[in-house]
Structure formats: structure tokens, C-alpha cells
């Protein structure tokens, strides 16, 4: 996390440059397509977005995934600019 940068997440509603939720070929939903690469997998596992319970096939709808504890915690970390925010979020949504 950078002290000189601000985070303006494009996965948040109201952002004019909004990114949509991404569906990965391995069965999970991610906040955006920029997080869908092996480089980010460990960070996403650490915050719980790759929990088996969040696989699309293990849920009745998308809402049950994005309203899960793990997703709510991810959003909270973005709002609070926590050190738990994936580095890719800083790369794509950080501003000087």
C-alpha cells in the first residue's frame, strides 16, 4: 500500500469507469477481470475469494457469492484502504 496513492476501485458502483464482475474459467467470480491471473491467486486465496464455497457451481445465484462474508470483507478492505488489498488493485485503481 502506498501512502501517496489513493484507491479508487473500479469495481465500486458509481465509478464512471466501472469494471464488471469477472467469471473465471476455474469456476469462481472475481471483482474484475484484472484479478484473473496466477500472479494474484495467492493474495485472493488469503482473503478468501477462492474458497470452495464461493465457486459458482456451489451456489444458487451470483448474489449469494457477492453477499458472502469473504466478498463483504474484500469490499470493506477496499473502502478502508487496508493493507489486505491485492497489489493488482493498487496497480489498476490506485491514483497519485
C-alpha positions in Angstrom: 0.0 0.0 0.0 1.3 3.4 -0.9 1.0 6.4 1.3 1.0 8.8 -1.7 -1.7 6.9 -3.7 -5.4 6.8 -3.2 -7.5 3.9 -4.2 -10.5 4.4 -6.5 -11.9 0.9 -7.1 -13.5 0.4 -10.4 -15.5 -2.5 -9.0 -17.5 0.0 -6.9 -20.9 1.2 -8.0 -20.8 4.8 -9.1 -17.4 4.7 -10.6 -17.7 6.1 -14.1 -15.0 3.7 -15.3 -16.7 0.7 -13.6 -15.5 -2.8 -14.3 -17.9 -5.7 -14.1 -17.6 -8.9 -12.2 -15.4 -11.5 -13.9 -16.2 -15.2 -14.2 -13.0 -17.3 -14.3 -12.6 -20.5 -16.2 -11.8 -22.3 -12.9 -15.3 -21.5 -11.6 -15.0 -18.5 -9.3 -16.3 -15.0 -9.6 -13.8 -12.1 -9.1 -14.5 -8.4 -8.6 -12.9 -7.7 -12.0 -11.0 -9.3 -14.9 -7.7 -7.7 -13.8 -7.6 -10.1 -10.8 -7.9 -13.2 -13.0 -4.3 -14.3 -13.3 -2.0 -16.6 -11.5 0.1 -13.8 -10.1 -2.8 -12.7 -7.9 -4.1 -16.1 -6.9 -2.2 -16.3 -3.6 -3.5 -12.9 -2.5 -7.0 -13.8 -3.4 -6.7 -17.1 -1.6 -5.5 -15.3 1.5 -8.6 -13.1 1.5 -10.9 -16.0 0.9 -12.2 -15.2 -2.6 -11.1 -18.7 -3.8 -12.9 -20.6 -1.0 -14.6 -23.7 -2.5 -17.9 -22.5 -1.0 -17.8 -19.5 -3.4 -17.5 -21.4 -6.6 -20.4 -20.6 -8.9 -21.4 -24.3 -9.1 -21.7 -24.4 -5.3 -24.2 -21.5 -5.2 -27.8 -20.9 -6.2 -27.0 -17.5 -7.6 -24.4 -14.7 -8.0 -25.9 -12.7 -5.2 -25.1 -15.4 -2.6 -21.5 -15.1 -3.6 -21.1 -11.3 -3.7 -23.0 -11.1 -0.4 -20.8 -13.6 1.3 -18.6 -12.8 4.3 -15.5 -13.0 2.1 -16.7 -10.6 -0.5 -18.0 -8.1 2.1 -14.6 -8.2 3.8 -12.9 -7.6 0.4 -15.1 -4.5 -0.2 -14.5 -3.3 3.4 -10.7 -3.6 2.8 -11.0 -1.5 -0.3 -13.1 1.1 1.5 -10.6 1.3 4.4 -7.6 1.1 2.0 -6.4 -1.8 4.1 -3.0 -3.5 3.6 -5.2 -6.5 2.7 -6.0 -5.0 -0.7 -4.4 -7.1 -3.6 -1.5 -5.5 -5.3 -3.3 -5.6 -8.6 -6.0 -3.3 -7.2 -3.3 -0.7 -6.5 -1.8 -1.2 -10.0 -5.1 -0.7 -11.8 -7.2 1.5 -9.4 -4.6 3.5 -7.5 -4.2 7.2 -8.1 -1.4 9.6 -7.3 
